[in-house]
Amino acid sequence: MADEVVSEEKVVPSDVIDPGELPPLTYRDLPEPIAWKQMIGPSVLILGASIGSGEYVLWPYLTAHYGFAIWWACMLGILTQYFVNMEIERWTLATGECSVISYCRLSKHWAWAFLIMTAVPWAWPGWATGAAMALSFMIGGNHVVYAILGLIAVGIAISAGPVVYNTVEKLQEVMVVVMIGLSVVFFLITFKMAAIGAMVVGTFKVGYIPEGISLPLLLGAIAYAGAGGALNLAQSNYIRDKGYAMGKYVGRITSPITGKLEPIPSTGFFFEPTEDNMRKWRGWWRAANWEHFITFFVLGALSLILLSLISYSTVYGLEGLGKGFDFIRNEGIEIGKLYGPFMKNIFWVMGVFILFTTELGVMDIVARVCTDIIKVNWMRESEISDRAVYFIILWIEIALGILILLSGITKPLLLLVIGSCLNGMVMFFYSMLLLWFNNKVVPKQLAMGKIRFIVLVWASGFYGYFTFAVLRGQIPKLFG
């Protein structure tokens, strides 16, 4: 896929883009832009990875227990993530480099920091365990065994496809279509007008937080109203692998079993601000914004709305609702009371499918982001390929997930909240970095405008407030 390296490329001067701790960029012309409909794909992967946490679990859980009292935070969360994600895309569209690599240009210490902030929060296998729990609702058995087998299956599925991106994209596209289709069906058969009214009221109760709600749980839900944590950063990896804008000049990660090795440059490229290149840039930026708005924000908000309305209409106010994944069990039971065991099991099957493919997406993203960090910062001259590093990290992350389960931490909601809290903190850090980098390092003709600047300031404060609130002594209550 990657174009052959051009000999004697012109280096981008440091007064145009300061290379910082990494080698300088080189000049290439920006490719011709394409329509936003042709760009659909990367945002589907991010959406697919997000549906299994915030959409299917955390926000329906909060709705089951608190109604739509904090729905304002959900809508603000996903809207904020749309703008944050587009700022993550900015550098990659302009250079072909992933977002994390831009931070490493500021300081080599960010390499270690983001390696930890990517691997640790996503090691907690809440999605595989949640899928296993939903499966156990139907067939019984030990959900921990199912979860371990699920993690191994994820590794095999990712390793088997010739091009990793294509494999994950196809699986996530199927999942998104199936999930939204089934969600519409379950919404229609459980619909209560009171649920719509409560959702509208909750949307405008900005700032209200019910007494007694767990702040770690709320932070986690806000972080996962959309993707969250390093999942957002991986948006840049996906548009690079898809070959958008300057990503055209960068290769893809392929399977060591069935794929053909593609060269991946350690650093990216940039374009001279000629009239033609700036025309192309405006075309790419406009198309990327529309693609992400329609695919990520609109479909993401729709899935949050549908699944939360189903939760409210079936189990809100139900006595003996229980904790953890009990609300999902009870949703299925209530649907079964109305429409029989077949529909009850279909609801749980939907959960298994959503959570399993989410775990697959998460494992791919962790390996993908960590591979970029390692190769660019410490292995630029190594003969070890990107794909070798990718698959080593993939299976290490799977092994860590299995070890966590074997250690006795096996409750899916607890695993998800631990991971989501950590990822909320990560979002605080990279929102501030984006604010700095996209204004101080990105050339002025490509830098963010005033509205996006204000949104990034808001994002830093939004995630920062909940991060410090949790760090101020709330985390121990989660285990109390």
N, C-alpha and C positions, 0 to 999 in steps of 0.2 A: 504493500500500500504506500509506504513512504517513498517520496521521490529520491533519486540518487543525489548524493551530496555534491553540491556545486563547488568546483575547485576555486581557490583564492577568493572566498567570499569576503565581502566588505563588512568589517566589524562595526557595530553600533557604538558611537563615541560615548564616553562616560558622562558627558554633559547632556546627552539625550536621555539615556537610561543608565543610571549608576549600577554596574554589575554587582557591587557589594562583595559578598564572600564567594561568589561563583564566577565561572568564565563569562565573558561578555556575550551578548546576543550577536547574531549576524543578520544582514539584510536579505530579505526575499520580498518579491511582490505579493500582495494579498490576492488570493484567488477570487474569482467572480462569486458573488453571493448567490444563494438559492432561496426559494420561497420557504416560508415558515412551515408549511405543510410537509415539505421534504425534509425538514429538520427533526420531525417527530421521532423520538427514540430515547435520547439521553434522559429527558425529563420523565419518561415512562418508567425508566429504571429507578429513578429517585422516588417517584410516586409509589411504585410497587414495593420498594423497601420501607416506605413510611406507613403504608396501609396496615401492616401487621402489628404495629405498636400503638401509635396514637389513635389511629382510625378505628381499628377493630377492638382494642383492649382499653387503653387508658381513658379516653374521653367517654366511651360507653360506660366504663366502670364509674367514672365521676357522675355521669348522668343518672345511672342507676341509684346512686347513693345520695346525690345532692340536687337532682333535677338539672335545670339549665341555669342555675344561679351564677356560674362562672363562665358561661358560654362566651362572654365578651373576650376572655383571655384566649379562648380557642381561635376565634376569628382574627384577633390581633396577632396571634402567634403565626398562623399560616400566611397572613398577608406580609408580616415582617420577613418571614423566610423567603418569600418570593423576591423581595428587593435584595436581601442578603445574597441569595443564590445568583442573581444577575451580576452583582459585584464580584462574586467568585468567578463567574464566566468571563468577565471583562478581560482579565490578564491572559487567559488561555486563548480566547478568540484573537487577541492582538499578537500573541507570541508563540502559541503552541505549547507553552509550559503549563504545568499544573499549578493550581493555586498555592499548594503547600511549598512548592519550590520558590515561589516569589517571596515567601516569608524567610526562607533560608538565605535569600540574598541580603536580607537585612542583618542577619546574624546567624552564624553556624550553630548557635545554641538552640535556635528554633527547630533544628532538625531533630535533636534528641527530644525536645519538648513535644513536638507533634507526633513523633513515633510513639511516645508513651500515651499521649492524649487520643491517639487513634486506636492503638491495640488494647489498652486496658478497659476503657468503657464498653467496647464491643465484644469483649471476651465472655461476658455474662450471657449465657445461651437462653435468654427468656423466650425467644420465638420458637426454637426447637422444642423447648419444654412445654410451651403453650400449645403447640400443635399436638404434642404427645398427650397432653391433658385432655384436649378436645377429642382425640382419638379414643382415649380411655373411657370417655362418657358413653361411647357407642359400643365398644367391644370389651371393656374392662381391662384388667391387666395392669402391669407396673409402668407408669408413665415415664419413669426415669430410663428404663430399658428402651422404650420407644424413642425417647429424646436422643440417647446415645446413637442408636441406629440411624436416626434422622440426620445427625451431624455427619456421620460417615457417608450417608447417601448424598448429602450436599457436596462433600469433597469429590465424590466420584462423578456427580453430574457436571460440576464445573470443569473437572479435568478431562472429560471425554470429548468436548466440542473442539473443533479445529481452531476457531477464534473465540476466545473467552467472552469478549464483549457481545458477539452475535448470539452465543448460547444464552447468556444472562438476559439479553434484550428480548429474545423470543419467549423465554419462560415468563418474564415479567409482563410482557404484553398480553399473553394468554390469561395470566392471573388478574390483571386489571380489568379486562373485559368480563371475565367470569364473575369477579367480585362485584363490580358495579351492576351487572345484570341481575345477580341474585339479590343484591341489596335492594334494588328497586322492587323485586317480587316480594321480599319480606316486608318492606315498607308498606306496600299496597295492602297486604293481608293483615297487617297489625295496626294500621293507621288510626290515630286518635286526634281529633281536631285540637284537643287541649294541649297536645304535645307541640303543635305548631305555635300556639299562643305563648306557651312557656319559653320556647326557643327565642321568639321575637323579643320578649321582655328581657330575657337573660343577655341578649346581644347588647342591650343599651344600659345594663347595670355596671358600667365600666368602673373598675376599682373595688367592686364588692367581692369579699372573700368570706365564705361561710365560716362560722365559728367551729373550731375543732378539726378543720381539714388539715391533713398532713402537708406541710410545705414541701418536703421532698417529693411527695406524690404530685403536687401541683406544679412544681418546677419541671418534673419529668414529663407531665402532660403538655406543658407549654413547649418544651424542647421538642416533643414528638408531635406537635400540631403541624404536620408536614413531615420532614425527614428528621433532621436533628444531628448535632455533632458532626463527626467526620463524613456522614452521609452527604451533607450539603457540600463539603469540600470535594467529594468525588464527582460532583456535577462537572467539574473542570476536567477530570480524567476521562469521563464519558464523552464529552464533546471533542476532546482530543482524539480519542480512539475512533470516533465517528468521522474524523477528518474535516471538521468544520473550521473555516477561516484558515489561520496559520497552522492548525492541527493537520492540515493536508500533508505537511512535510514530515510528520512524525509517524513512526510505525506503531503496530498494535501488539498486545500480549497474546501469544498463541499457545495452544496446548503442546506440551512436550511429547505427547503420545500421538496425536493426530494432526497437529498443525505444522505449518512451515514457518521457520524462524524469520522474523522481520526485524531489521535494525531499528533501534530507537535512540535518537540522539540524546546526549546527556543534558543539553540545554537547548533553548528555543531560538526563535527567529523574530525579526521585527520588520516593519515595512516603512519606507520613507514616506513622509506625509505629502505625496504629490496629489494633485487634484483627482486623478483617477483612483489612487489607493484610498483616499478619503471617501470618495463615492462608494467604493466597495465596502469600506468599513461601516458606513451608515446603513448600507443594505444588510450586512451581516448582523449588526447590532439590533436593527429593527426586527428582523426575522427571528432572532434568538429571543427577544423579549416577548413577541407574540407566541412563539412555541412554548415557552416556559409558563406564560400566563394561562394559556388554554389547558395545557397538559398537566402542569403541576398545581397551579392555584385553583382553577375552576373545577377540575376533576377531583383534586384533593379535598377541597371544601365540600363538594358534593358527597364524597364518600364519608367524610366526618358527619355531615348532616344526616345522611340516610341511616348510618349505623347507630348514631346517638338517638335518633327518633325511634328506631326499633327498640333500643334499650329502654327508653322512657315509656313507650307504649306497652311494653310487655312486663317490666319488672319494677319500675319506679314505684315506691310505696309498698312493695310486697313485703309481708312479714317473713322473718327468717331468711332474709336475702343472703346472709353469710358474707364471708370475706374472700379475697383472692378471685379465682376463676369461677367461684360459685355463681356469680351473676350470669356467666355464659351458659353454665349448665341450666340455670333457671330460665333463661331466655328460650332455650331449646324446649324445655319442659312446657312452658306456657304456649309456645307455638304448637307443640304436639297436642295440647288439650283442645286447641281450636281446629287443627287440620290433620291430626293423626301422626303416627310415628314416622312416616316417610318424610314429611316436611321437617319434623324435629331433627332427624338424622341429617337431612340436607343442610340444615343450618350449621350443624357441627362439622360436617364435611367441608363446608365453606371455610370454617375456621381453621381446620387442618391445612387446607390448601393455601390460604392466605399466609399463615404463620410459617409454614415450611418454606415457601418461596421467599418470604422476607428474610429468613435465616440465610438462605442462599445468597440473596442480594447483599446482606450485611457482610458475610464472609468474603465475597468478591471485593467489596469496597475496601475492607480493612487490608487485604493483601495488596490491592492495587495502590492505595495511598502509601502504605509502608514501603512498597517496592520502589516507588519514585523517590522517596526520602533517602533510602539506603543507596540506591544506584547513583543518584546525582551527587550526594554528599561524600560518600566514602568508597564507592566502587566505580568511579567514572572510567578508569583505565583497566578495570578488571575484565577478563575474558568470560567471566560468568555472566550469562544472559539475564535480561530482565525477567523472562518467563521462568527461569530456574529459581530466581529469588522469590518471584510471585508464588510459585507452588510450594516452596519451602515454608513461607510465611502462612499460606493458606492452611496447610496441615498442622503447623504449630498452633495456630489459633483454634482449630478444631480440637486438637489435643487438650488445650487449656480449658475449653468449654466442657469437655468430658471430665477433666480433673475436678472442675468446680462442682459438677453434678455428683461425682463420686465422693466429694468432701461432705455432702449432706445438704447443700444449699440447692433445693429442688423445687421451690415454689415459684411458678412462672411469673406471678405479679411482682414478687420481691425481686427477682432477677431483672425484670424490666425496669423497675423503679430505680434500682442501683445503677444500672446502665444509663438510664435517661437523666438522672441527676448529674452524673459525671459528664454526660454529653452537654447538658445545659451549661455547665461551667466552661466546657471547651468552646461553646458558642460565644460566650462572653469574651474570651481571649481573642478569637479570630475576628469577631466583629470590630474590636478596637484596632486590630492589625489591618483589616480591610480599610478602615477609615483613614489610617495613616498612609498605607501603601498606595491606594487608588487616588490619593490627592497629592502625595509628595514624590512618588517614584514614577507612576504612570505619566507619560507626557501630557501636557495640558490639553492638547487637542482631543485626547481620549479620556480625560479624567471625568469623574462623576459630576453631575450638575447639582444645583442647590437643593432640590427636593430630595434626591437620593442621599446627599450628604446629611440632611436632617433625619432621614429615615435610619441611616447607619448610626447616627448619634443616639437616636431612640432605641435601636437594637442593642447597643452597648449598655445603655441604662436599663433597659427591660430585662435582659439576661443577667446583667450585673446585680440588680436588686435581689432577684431570687437566689442567685448564687451566694451572695453574702448572707442572706437570710438563712439559708440552709447551713452554711459554714458556721453560723453563730450558735450552733449547738442543737440544731434540729435533727441531724442525721441519727444520733443515738435513739431518738424516739421511734424511728422506723423499726428498730430491733427490740424495742421494749415489750 
